[in-house]
Amino acid sequence: MSAALQGQRALITGGGSGIGLGSAIALAKDGAAVTLMGRTEEKLAAAADHIRSEVPGATVLTFAGDVTSETDVVTAVERAAQGHGLDICVAAAGDGTVGPVAVMPIEEWNRVLSVSLTGVFLTVKAAAASMMRAGHGGAIVAISSLAGSVTHKWMGPYCVAKAGVDMLVRVSADEMGVAGIRVNAVAPGIIETDLVAMVTPESEVGQSYLRESPISRFGQVDDVAPLVRFLAGPESSHITGTITSVDGGQHLRAGPDYGEFARMLYGDAVEGKLPNA
């Protein structure tokens, strides 16, 4: 275990798996005490055990809660801060959906925006308040997406949410620098996690990612977590307000096409054909 983050306290939302869990491991390896927030206590407990197996002696806490609940997020921050003020926050919780904008159920729109944008806002808000009260600055890293800057056909709510995250990061960085708080985001492309397990390199959607990526492979959690760790640590002390792509260069070209899945759910609507009202 390195001492670069020794004594620092970190909250990771969406910390039970994927990029959130990978980021927590990277922070713990450098000495940070990490608190994982997620919806399911059993999943969080398994993630905590995994971190302890990877990083013997690591301090790992968990909090089962919902990032769309301000009360839950504030409680998670307080648990992570342990009475000393939060030092690091990684906002990794998110969700998505597939379907044409023209027939998108309002319930799906609201669900995705609530988790993937409002949840990030509540996390940034509560984390920044803890850091400001403690008076020692801090670092916030949001997990954005390629979808925030490049269209993903049939993933409208997710694209809008991630574009909102990018602007939230920029505005927050502009406001919070006076308190010594840095706010940055990482924007992955396709990363092999449980969340997108249905997208394989052989699928139509997977192929649409690979065709548009100069480095034509799926990313791994270990491609993202070290960058999160860098942006959370002292090495990046003069970096704030950035959105850094980790997508094999796909942001240079075009986004993927989720038509394969949208057709299964919405049929002819994907071809622009709707029945008369």
Secondary structure, 3 states (H helix, E strand, C coil): CCCCCCCCEEEEECCCCHHHHHHHHHHHHCCCEEEEEECCHHHHHHHHHHHHHHCCCCCEEEEECCCCCHHHHHHHHHHHHCCCCCCEEEECCCCCCCECHHHCCHHHHHHHHHHHHHHHHHHHHHHHHHHHHHCCCEEEEEECCHHHCCCCECEHHHHHHHHHHHHHHHHHHHHHHHHCEEEEEEEECCECCHHHCCCCCCCHHHHHHHHCCCCCCCECHHHHHHHHHHHHCHHHCCCCCCEEEECCCHHHCCCCECHHHHHHHHHHHHHCCCCCC
